[in-house]
Amino acid sequence: MIDINLIRENPDLFKKACVSKNAKVDIDRVIFLDSERRRVQQELDGVNAERKEAGKNRDVEKGKALKESAALLEAETLEIEEEFRPLVLSIPNLPSSDTPVGKDDSENVVLRQWGTKRDFGFAPKDHMAIGEALGIIDTEKATEIAGTRFAYLMGDLVLMQYALQQLAFSVVTHEGTLKTIIERAGLDVSSRPFVPVAPPLMIRPEVFLKMARLEPKDERYYLPADDLFLIGSAEHTLGPIHMGETLKESQLPARYVAFTPAFRREAGSYGKDTKGILRLHQFDKVEMESFSAPESGQAEQDLFVAIQEHLMQTLGIPYQVVMTCTGDQGDPDARHLDLESWMPGQSQYRETHSSDYMTDYQTRRLATKVRRADGTTQFVHTNDATAFAVGRTIIAILENYQQEDGSVTVPEALVPYMGKDKIVARA
């Protein structure tokens, strides 16, 4: 949510942001309704002051008339709020100064690339051809059981899934490793480790709305009997972990990491990526979340991206870091970066990681603040980012580490967690 004072002072700035983010919000209407809210509130305050005075003077008739006037003004306030609140909540965050302006993902900007694409010496297969031949991916049986966009992962692929989780946790919970990542990236941020969390997989609608992640609703799985939504990512219930709290300055940055299933209907992707495990209704992620002082928010995002790069370099997967343009950002995002991994079986880079910096857009809704050393309070800034989207990372590993005999070499970093260095066909 945006500070209404900023909208009053800079209406043209928000009009421009709405256009660049493809958001249809009538900023002039927001300003008018805000003015009406203040006018009615001022009148109500005046009436209430008169009621207080009438009570002192025991003027019953006047007090009764003023009570009726107050009731009318309160009803008017409620009517204005019913229109005003949804409108102001729909205003997107202002994009950062370094976010490129563009209409969609075709205008995103590649910032850098890492790694050398492997010369196979044979025609590389895609992950489904590899997985089916090895007996470690079964989408056909999953479709019979649960419908399309579900999969069974089997055998060594399940070991790999949990190996990725352990690798990510070993990095983000170890201060020494974080210090090394920070130094290599040339960042000036705290090396405080992440706290592991097992968060709820369901969320109340009103909290989802405060997270500014409820929409688009057709992407969400809703349980009407309980009035709960299944989360689409762990940050949906990590983000409200300090809802209604004022943190001490010494608690920042407060960093959390979680490994959870995620649930998405993929309603807007009809006919897209229907084969394989790239775009499923249920998948697993290791997700990072942090709360920081406003002046450290963007540097915190740079750390998250540096962690993502460290993890993919550890796995030896070529990738590129992409700055998304305004038209490809989510409404809460001020700055959004993606990491896209090379998929040789598809001959293209595909998104495996995202990183969102929201400034105080979410925390204004959640009432999450920090008390500064001088006694003042501010809304904290939030970041969330993928450590591993497990299914997509598995795709990258299968396609980059496939061998001509059909086996898959296990990345060296995962061998200690899997207890083997090669995946072969299941007996």
VMD Tcl script that draws the C-alpha trace (Angstrom):
set ca {
  {0.00 0.00 0.00}
  {1.19 3.50 -0.82}
  {1.39 6.35 1.69}
  {-1.61 8.53 0.78}
  {0.46 11.66 1.48}
  {2.80 10.68 -1.37}
  {-0.15 10.26 -3.73}
  {-1.51 13.70 -2.78}
  {1.90 15.30 -3.34}
  {2.89 13.42 -6.53}
  {-0.23 12.32 -8.43}
  {1.51 12.42 -11.81}
  {4.25 10.09 -10.53}
  {1.67 7.46 -9.62}
  {-0.25 7.92 -12.85}
  {2.98 7.23 -14.71}
  {3.68 4.16 -12.54}
  {0.21 2.77 -13.25}
  {0.72 3.16 -16.99}
  {4.18 1.58 -16.92}
  {2.93 -1.37 -14.84}
  {-0.20 -1.90 -16.93}
  {-2.38 -1.11 -13.90}
  {-5.73 0.58 -14.51}
  {-6.27 2.77 -11.47}
  {-8.00 6.17 -11.51}
  {-5.58 8.25 -9.43}
  {-7.76 11.36 -9.73}
  {-10.65 9.42 -8.22}
  {-8.40 8.25 -5.36}
  {-7.42 11.86 -4.60}
  {-11.06 13.02 -4.75}
  {-12.23 10.26 -2.39}
  {-9.37 11.02 -0.02}
  {-10.43 14.67 0.04}
  {-14.03 13.62 0.74}
  {-12.88 11.32 3.56}
  {-11.05 14.18 5.24}
  {-13.95 16.61 4.73}
  {-16.49 14.24 6.28}
  {-14.13 13.35 9.13}
  {-13.62 17.03 9.88}
  {-17.39 17.57 9.98}
  {-17.82 14.49 12.18}
  {-15.16 15.73 14.60}
  {-17.01 19.06 14.81}
  {-20.36 17.37 15.47}
  {-18.85 15.14 18.14}
  {-17.32 18.18 19.83}
  {-20.76 19.84 19.85}
  {-22.34 16.65 21.26}
  {-19.82 16.68 24.08}
  {-20.67 20.29 24.85}
  {-24.41 19.59 24.69}
  {-23.94 16.75 27.13}
  {-22.17 19.04 29.56}
  {-25.06 21.53 29.28}
  {-27.64 18.74 29.54}
  {-29.22 19.91 26.30}
  {-31.02 16.65 25.46}
  {-32.81 17.83 22.31}
  {-29.67 19.27 20.75}
  {-27.69 16.17 21.76}
  {-30.28 13.95 20.06}
  {-30.16 16.00 16.84}
  {-26.37 15.96 16.82}
  {-26.35 12.18 17.36}
  {-28.47 11.77 14.25}
  {-26.13 14.05 12.29}
  {-23.14 12.03 13.47}
  {-24.81 8.79 12.36}
  {-25.37 10.22 8.87}
  {-21.74 11.34 8.62}
  {-20.52 7.95 9.83}
  {-22.62 6.24 7.16}
  {-21.16 8.61 4.55}
  {-17.66 7.81 5.75}
  {-18.33 4.09 5.43}
  {-19.68 4.53 1.91}
  {-16.60 6.52 0.85}
  {-14.25 3.97 2.47}
  {-15.93 1.10 0.60}
  {-14.86 2.68 -2.67}
  {-11.63 4.30 -1.51}
  {-9.88 1.34 0.15}
  {-9.98 -1.12 -2.78}
  {-8.82 1.65 -5.11}
  {-5.85 2.70 -3.00}
  {-4.89 -0.94 -2.39}
  {-4.79 -1.53 -6.14}
  {-2.19 1.18 -6.80}
  {1.10 -0.57 -7.65}
  {4.39 0.19 -5.98}
  {6.64 2.75 -7.61}
  {9.39 1.05 -9.66}
  {12.98 1.67 -8.62}
  {15.04 4.20 -10.55}
  {17.05 1.43 -12.25}
  {14.01 -0.58 -13.37}
  {13.71 -0.43 -17.18}
  {10.39 0.78 -18.56}
  {8.77 -1.79 -20.82}
  {5.46 -3.38 -21.72}
  {6.24 -7.06 -21.04}
  {9.02 -9.66 -20.61}
  {10.28 -9.02 -24.14}
  {11.76 -5.76 -22.81}
  {13.57 -7.21 -19.80}
  {17.31 -6.50 -19.64}
  {20.07 -9.10 -19.21}
  {22.57 -7.75 -16.67}
  {25.18 -10.51 -16.78}
  {25.82 -14.11 -17.69}
  {27.87 -16.83 -15.99}
  {29.17 -20.22 -17.04}
  {30.05 -21.99 -20.27}
  {27.40 -23.91 -22.15}
  {28.50 -27.51 -22.44}
  {29.45 -29.00 -25.81}
  {27.79 -32.41 -25.56}
  {29.05 -34.16 -28.68}
  {25.53 -35.62 -29.01}
  {22.01 -34.24 -29.28}
  {20.97 -33.34 -25.72}
  {17.53 -34.53 -24.59}
  {14.99 -32.57 -22.60}
  {14.31 -33.45 -18.97}
  {11.22 -35.53 -19.68}
  {12.97 -37.79 -22.15}
  {15.77 -38.24 -19.61}
  {13.45 -38.69 -16.63}
  {11.11 -41.18 -18.30}
  {14.00 -43.29 -19.61}
  {15.53 -43.42 -16.11}
  {12.17 -44.14 -14.46}
  {12.39 -41.09 -12.18}
  {9.57 -38.90 -13.58}
  {6.04 -40.12 -14.22}
  {3.46 -37.57 -15.36}
  {1.17 -40.10 -17.03}
  {0.23 -41.89 -13.81}
  {0.01 -38.55 -11.94}
  {-2.50 -37.33 -14.54}
  {-4.63 -40.43 -13.92}
  {-4.54 -39.77 -10.18}
  {-4.68 -35.96 -9.88}
  {-5.12 -34.49 -13.35}
  {-2.82 -32.54 -15.64}
  {0.19 -30.56 -14.39}
  {1.05 -33.04 -11.64}
  {3.99 -35.45 -11.50}
  {5.47 -38.30 -9.55}
  {9.17 -37.85 -8.83}
  {10.80 -41.19 -8.07}
  {13.95 -42.69 -6.60}
  {17.13 -40.66 -6.99}
  {15.20 -37.58 -8.09}
  {13.56 -37.42 -4.67}
  {16.99 -37.74 -3.05}
  {18.12 -34.85 -5.26}
  {15.13 -32.76 -4.18}
  {16.07 -33.01 -0.52}
  {19.77 -32.64 -1.34}
  {18.99 -29.25 -2.90}
  {17.09 -28.23 0.22}
  {20.01 -29.24 2.43}
  {22.52 -27.43 0.23}
  {20.48 -24.21 0.33}
  {20.00 -24.38 4.10}
  {23.72 -25.08 4.64}
  {24.54 -21.85 2.77}
  {21.99 -19.39 4.18}
  {22.21 -20.54 7.81}
  {26.03 -20.35 7.93}
  {27.44 -16.92 8.73}
  {30.91 -17.74 7.40}
  {29.51 -18.72 4.00}
  {27.36 -15.58 3.88}
  {30.42 -13.45 4.68}
  {32.26 -15.02 1.75}
  {29.32 -14.37 -0.60}
  {29.06 -10.77 0.62}
  {32.78 -10.14 0.11}
  {32.80 -11.65 -3.38}
  {29.80 -9.55 -4.41}
  {31.33 -6.38 -2.93}
  {28.30 -5.72 -0.73}
  {28.02 -3.75 2.49}
  {25.37 -5.75 4.34}
  {25.04 -7.79 7.52}
  {26.11 -11.45 7.46}
  {23.39 -12.44 9.92}
  {22.24 -16.00 9.09}
  {18.71 -16.95 8.06}
  {16.40 -18.59 10.59}
  {14.80 -21.81 9.28}
  {11.00 -21.80 9.51}
  {8.29 -24.38 8.82}
  {5.41 -21.98 8.04}
  {1.68 -22.64 7.52}
  {0.70 -23.78 4.03}
  {-2.65 -21.98 4.26}
  {-3.45 -18.31 4.73}
  {-6.51 -16.25 5.64}
  {-7.89 -14.05 2.80}
  {-7.49 -10.81 4.74}
  {-3.81 -11.55 5.44}
  {-3.24 -12.60 1.82}
  {-4.69 -9.21 0.81}
  {-2.34 -7.41 3.19}
  {0.56 -9.26 1.53}
  {-0.70 -7.87 -1.82}
  {-0.48 -11.43 -3.18}
  {-4.14 -12.45 -3.19}
  {-4.58 -11.39 -6.79}
  {-4.87 -12.84 -9.32}
  {-7.37 -15.00 -7.42}
  {-7.78 -17.39 -10.34}
  {-4.19 -18.51 -9.67}
  {-5.03 -19.49 -6.08}
  {-6.49 -22.64 -4.61}
  {-9.32 -21.73 -2.24}
  {-10.88 -23.89 0.49}
  {-14.37 -22.39 0.95}
  {-15.32 -24.58 3.91}
  {-12.45 -23.08 5.91}
  {-12.17 -19.68 4.16}
  {-8.46 -20.31 3.55}
  {-6.15 -20.20 0.55}
  {-3.26 -22.56 -0.14}
  {-0.01 -20.59 -0.43}
  {1.61 -20.09 -3.81}
  {5.05 -19.69 -2.20}
  {6.48 -19.71 1.32}
  {6.84 -15.93 1.38}
  {3.05 -15.67 1.53}
  {3.12 -16.81 5.16}
  {6.70 -15.74 5.95}
  {5.91 -12.11 5.07}
  {3.23 -11.71 7.79}
  {5.37 -13.33 10.49}
  {5.82 -9.89 12.15}
  {2.34 -8.55 11.34}
  {1.30 -5.91 13.85}
  {4.74 -5.81 15.48}
  {7.32 -3.08 16.05}
  {10.79 -4.59 15.87}
  {13.90 -3.33 17.60}
  {16.58 -1.88 15.35}
  {18.98 -4.54 16.66}
  {16.69 -7.26 15.25}
  {17.28 -6.13 11.67}
  {17.85 -7.59 9.24}
  {15.49 -10.38 10.28}
  {15.98 -13.18 7.74}
  {14.02 -16.39 7.30}
  {14.23 -19.45 5.03}
  {11.61 -22.14 4.44}
  {11.23 -25.29 2.37}
  {7.57 -25.85 1.45}
  {5.22 -27.10 -1.22}
  {3.61 -24.36 -3.29}
  {0.25 -24.48 -5.05}
  {-0.73 -22.57 -8.20}
  {-3.61 -23.13 -10.58}
  {-1.59 -21.85 -13.58}
  {-4.88 -20.48 -14.91}
  {-3.15 -18.02 -17.22}
  {-0.83 -20.55 -18.87}
  {-3.26 -22.66 -20.90}
  {-1.33 -24.65 -23.50}
  {2.01 -23.37 -22.19}
  {4.71 -25.75 -20.89}
  {2.21 -28.60 -20.61}
  {4.89 -31.26 -21.01}
  {7.19 -32.10 -18.12}
  {7.63 -30.60 -14.66}
  {8.46 -26.98 -15.45}
  {4.97 -25.63 -14.71}
  {3.04 -27.72 -12.19}
  {0.09 -27.09 -9.88}
  {2.13 -28.41 -6.93}
  {5.87 -27.95 -6.57}
  {8.51 -27.43 -3.90}
  {10.60 -24.34 -3.17}
  {13.25 -23.09 -0.81}
  {12.29 -19.46 -0.23}
  {14.07 -16.58 1.51}
  {12.40 -13.62 3.23}
  {13.86 -10.63 5.05}
  {12.85 -7.52 6.97}
  {15.36 -4.66 6.88}
  {15.78 -1.00 7.66}
  {14.65 1.19 4.72}
  {18.18 2.31 3.89}
  {19.33 -1.33 3.56}
  {16.45 -2.71 1.50}
  {17.99 -2.64 -1.97}
  {21.35 -3.93 -0.73}
  {19.44 -6.77 0.92}
  {18.01 -7.71 -2.46}
  {21.50 -7.61 -3.96}
  {22.54 -10.12 -1.28}
  {19.63 -12.40 -2.17}
  {20.67 -12.38 -5.83}
  {24.30 -13.03 -4.82}
  {23.11 -16.08 -2.84}
  {21.17 -17.31 -5.86}
  {24.25 -16.94 -8.05}
  {26.43 -18.69 -5.48}
  {24.06 -21.66 -5.38}
  {23.92 -22.02 -9.16}
  {27.68 -21.60 -9.49}
  {28.08 -24.30 -6.85}
  {25.95 -26.58 -9.04}
  {27.84 -25.53 -12.16}
  {24.71 -24.45 -14.07}
  {25.17 -21.63 -16.63}
  {22.74 -18.75 -16.05}
  {21.93 -15.13 -16.73}
  {20.65 -12.44 -14.34}
  {17.77 -10.38 -15.74}
  {16.30 -7.09 -14.57}
  {12.58 -7.21 -15.28}
  {10.90 -4.18 -16.80}
  {7.92 -2.33 -15.33}
  {5.37 -4.28 -17.37}
  {6.71 -7.62 -16.13}
  {6.80 -6.67 -12.43}
  {4.25 -7.60 -9.82}
  {2.26 -4.75 -8.30}
  {4.06 -4.90 -4.91}
  {7.52 -4.89 -6.50}
  {9.75 -1.86 -6.62}
  {12.60 -3.90 -8.11}
  {12.44 -7.42 -9.53}
  {15.28 -9.58 -10.82}
  {15.15 -13.08 -12.30}
  {17.87 -15.66 -12.65}
  {17.41 -17.77 -15.76}
  {19.24 -21.10 -16.06}
  {20.47 -22.62 -19.32}
  {18.37 -25.61 -20.40}
  {20.28 -27.38 -23.20}
  {17.43 -29.80 -23.92}
  {15.30 -26.76 -24.77}
  {18.14 -24.62 -26.17}
  {17.11 -21.62 -24.09}
  {17.39 -19.93 -20.71}
  {14.39 -20.49 -18.43}
  {13.52 -18.70 -15.20}
  {14.49 -20.69 -12.10}
  {14.76 -17.89 -9.52}
  {13.09 -14.58 -8.79}
  {13.88 -11.80 -6.33}
  {11.37 -9.16 -5.21}
  {12.11 -5.94 -3.33}
  {8.87 -4.40 -2.05}
  {10.13 -1.36 -0.05}
  {7.38 -0.67 2.56}
  {4.49 -1.61 0.25}
  {3.59 -4.76 2.22}
  {4.56 -3.59 5.70}
  {2.19 -0.59 5.58}
  {-0.64 -3.09 5.17}
  {0.82 -5.46 7.74}
  {1.73 -2.73 10.27}
  {5.29 -4.04 10.63}
  {7.62 -1.33 11.92}
  {11.03 -0.75 13.45}
  {11.75 1.55 16.38}
  {14.87 3.53 15.56}
  {17.56 4.52 18.03}
  {16.09 8.05 18.29}
  {12.72 6.63 19.37}
  {10.91 7.21 16.06}
  {9.26 4.36 14.15}
  {9.33 3.50 10.45}
  {7.83 0.78 8.33}
  {10.46 -1.85 7.58}
  {11.28 -2.94 4.03}
  {10.76 -6.49 2.78}
  {12.49 -8.77 0.29}
  {11.63 -12.26 -0.83}
  {13.55 -14.50 -3.22}
  {13.90 -18.06 -4.42}
  {16.84 -20.07 -3.14}
  {15.74 -23.10 -5.19}
  {12.58 -23.73 -7.17}
  {13.30 -27.42 -6.80}
  {11.54 -28.78 -9.88}
  {13.07 -26.21 -12.23}
  {16.52 -26.70 -10.71}
  {16.18 -30.46 -11.21}
  {15.34 -29.80 -14.88}
  {18.53 -27.73 -15.23}
  {20.60 -30.48 -13.59}
  {19.15 -33.31 -15.67}
  {19.65 -31.44 -18.94}
  {23.11 -30.05 -18.18}
  {24.53 -33.22 -16.58}
  {23.06 -35.84 -18.94}
  {25.42 -38.39 -20.44}
  {25.30 -40.09 -23.83}
  {24.50 -43.47 -22.21}
  {21.35 -41.97 -20.66}
  {22.70 -41.62 -17.13}
  {23.00 -38.30 -15.28}
  {26.08 -37.22 -13.34}
  {25.24 -35.77 -9.92}
  {26.73 -32.29 -9.35}
  {29.67 -32.59 -6.96}
  {28.04 -30.31 -4.39}
  {25.08 -32.70 -4.05}
  {27.05 -35.96 -3.78}
  {27.51 -35.75 0.02}
  {23.75 -35.34 0.48}
  {22.72 -38.01 -2.04}
  {25.43 -40.55 -1.31}
  {26.04 -41.21 -5.00}
  {27.60 -39.50 -8.00}
  {25.43 -40.86 -10.81}
  {21.76 -41.49 -11.57}
  {21.10 -44.61 -13.63}
  {17.94 -46.31 -14.80}
  {15.79 -47.76 -12.03}
  {15.71 -51.54 -12.04}
}
mol new
graphics top color blue
foreach p $ca { graphics top sphere $p radius 0.5 }
foreach p [lrange $ca 0 end-1] q [lrange $ca 1 end] { graphics top cylinder $p $q radius 0.2 }
display resetview
